[in-house]
Amino acid sequence: MSTVTSPFHRDRRGTSTALGYVLSLGIAAILISGLIVAGGGLMEGQRDQSARTELQVVGQTLAAELTNAGRLADCPSCELTLWADLPARVAGGAYLIEVVNTADPDIYRLVLSAEVADATATVRFRTRRPVATTTVTGGRLAIEYDPAAGTLEVRDA
């Protein structure tokens, strides 16, 4: 019995080319996947930082409006309503504003928190008029002075 041997039996060049091509594609796919995953985390961090900055600016704007309202409501029988036009959305979603009293009767805090991003901002402000503790959503707000109670209150418009 004789065995027939093919001339291609010992030739492995075709296998190494195909194998090299498949390995190159696999490595490229792994590298691209890693870049996408890393880039996604970076984008989320940037969104949170952007939301935090936006909340800080919105809080400073509302604090300035509340300080102005405290100066304008300077008589016991005055009626006062100021409108604050704040953005309705921050980082693509709604946000909450909470007015908080502190131990000092003239200093208050605004705590702003975004719903879509993991971001909060705190802004302190000073006013001569007491401010009622409330929680409102962002957007157009009314700052009203109640002469009977002698307090300012932030309300949704």
Buried (B, 14 or more C-beta within 10 A) or exposed (E): EEEEEEEEEEEEEEEEEEEEEEEEEEEEEEEEEEEEEEEEEEEEEEBBEBBBBBBBBBBBBBBEBBBBBBEBBEEEEEEBEBEBEBEEBBBEEEBBBBBBEEEEEEEBBBBBBBBBBEBBBBBEBEBEBBBBEBEBEBBEBBBBBBEEEEBBBBEEE
